[in-house]
Amino acid sequence: MIDPEETPRVRVIRGTPSEEELAALIAVVSDAYVRETAEAVADVPEVSVWERTQRGLRRPLRRDIPWGRFSG
């Protein structure tokens, strides 16, 4: 089911387009959207065997905690 909040909306700011013009606009924009979403794929990062089997050397440093008496 289509969520009304996710459906695209068209708002005419200037002029009075006919129903045929609006239908043509929606058809062109819909086709462009379908093509763009078909081409937009995220690359799956390849993880080597080394990265999969080895744990990190240490946790990342926390920069929000000052260290020692040099915290100023």
Phi, psi and omega in degrees: 000141183274128177281128181299335180285338182264349181286140178293149180237145177245127179236121180275120182267323184222141177087180179227089180288151178281170179296325179294320179294319177295320178296319178295318178299313181295322179295317181292315181293320178297317179296318178296321179295317180297317179295318181294318180290331178289327182274341184272090177239139179278138176289135178276119181293135178275128180254125181285166179298323179298313180294329181287325186263341184259139176271164179293157180290320179203168176288155177296150179292142175268113183278348182277348181256120177289152182245137174059201182279358181268016183284346174078000000 
